[in-house]
Every structure is written in structure tokens, then in C-alpha cells.
């Protein structure tokens, strides 16, 4: 429940025409309710604030500095969209369950998982996982634009990191640091410079001290480049791999939908698809669907799907030089 001081602050900010102060107190109330495990109420309060701000400004206001560093979205993705091994899906489900039941854990002196490291090849579902958690938990997704975060000027990147962690504390959400190796590279590497060591040290301090109600997700394609000190700062590490035959079949079936003729066997197609990532398989399916639409066909045959897969494999081989 709201404290007496918070109620007085709400009334005062409304009576004196200070909408931003009003929104700040309302979001503090939402964060308090979320910590108590009242997720539905917390999301309702945040939704009301977001709607009010949108009507007033046409967009949720971020400071100019943060607007240049963070991309906000509101995904509606769900767990069913993830085509992953059972073990990985169970661990993602556990993150969701612990977040929703955090009050029950706190009653026993335990905290929920909320600092997660995702590692694995490109296109294997890391970014989609962040979107799914945002959709399942009804939280906004804030993607940190790493190419704008890291600069060559001494001290500037650390200052930007502080702004982002201030936002993490103030606005509960899912915060995705994609291509995390841009700042997490091992400090002992020969090509490292003093500034990047300072940046990494700053990140280690910020994530260590963070006690917000947000989920922090770091994703990288190059886990071997990360500094070892990072791994113990995360509550869980999820490792992604190229999909196997069974996952490929499921992914194609989901992606093709009504364009897959009833009884169509995808087993042989999956055999020639192995080695491609989830994203590349999905793109091949989309290409086949486009061909069917443009050719006024209702269904896609296995040979037509194999053709678009071959095109993807050739492009992949050309790009990797293998």
C-alpha cells in the first residue's frame, strides 16, 4: 500500500501542476507493489502513467542523453515462439516464474533471478528470449545501443553507463545489453586499453550494486572473450546452440503455418537444413512463403522450401568463407 508521504506527494504534485513529479511518485508506487509480488497492480499503474505521458507528449519521455542510448519497445512475444531444447526452455520458464513469485522467495530470504547472461552463435534466439520475457512479464524492453554507448573519449562511456543504471533503477523493465563483449572483454587481453578496463570495472560495480526490480540481460556471441569476473555477477548463464533436426522441423512447421500442406513431411528438409541458425531457417521459410504468395499458390512444397534453404546456405557459406 502507498505510504502517507507518497499520497501527500501525489496530491501536492497534482494540485501544483507538476505532472512529471506526479508520474515519478506513481512509478515509485508501481515499483513498491511489484516488489510485494503484486505484478498486475504494478503493471496497471505503469500503464496508466505511460498512457498519460503518451497523450501529453506523444511518446514516453526519456532524457535526451538516454533517448540516444536506449531503444524502448513493448513486445508481445510469448514462450511458445521459442523453439529451443527442453532444458533451455525450462530455465527461461524458471526466470519468469521466479520474477512473478518474487515476494514468496523474499519471505524466505531468497532473491529471484534477474541478472542473466545469454551466450551462443548469432541467430539462435538470444534477442528473442529478451522479447519473450518482456512479453510474458508485461514489461517494456529497453535495448541498450552498444554502438552509441562505447566511445573513444576517456570517462564518457562510464558516465553513460551510470545514466543507464539510473534508468534501470527508476523504470522497471527488461534491459538488454546485446553484443555485450563490446564492454565485457577480458581485462588481461593484449589489445585492451586502459579506458576499456575502466569501463568494465564500472559495469562490474554497477551490476554488483544494482538492487532494482528490473531484469538485466547481457547477450554475446563470443563468451570466450568475456572477463571471468563477469560470470559470477550473473544469476544464471544460458547457452544457446545451432538447432538440431527436431527443433528445425518444429521451427519450419511454426513458421510456415497454413502454407504447409497437410501431411507434408519436413524430415528430409530438416536434414539438409542442419548447420543453419534459427534465424536463417526462419528467413528461408519466409522466402518460400513470399514465393508462394507472388506465384498465387496456397501451399509450399518440400522442393520449393529446399530451394530457398539452398539459397540461404550458399549465402552463409559465401559470408563465412567456408
Buried (B, 14 or more C-beta within 10 A) or exposed (E): EBEEEBEEBBEEBEEEEBBEBBBBBBBBBBBBBBBBBBBEBBBBBBEEBBEBBEEEEEEBBBEEEBEEBBEBEBBEBEBEBBBBBEEBBEBBEEBBEBBBEBBEBBEEEEEBBBBBBBBBBEBBBBBBBBBBBBBBBBBBBBBBEBEEBBBEEEEBBBEBBEBBBBBBBBBBBBBBBBBBBBBBBBBEEEEBEEBBBBBBBBBBBBBEEBEBBBBBBBBBBBBEBBBEBBEEBBBBBBEBBBBEEEBBBBBBBBBBEEBBEEEBEBEEBBEBBEEBBBBBBBBBBEBBBEBBEEEEEEEBBBEBBBBBBEBBBEEBEEEEEE
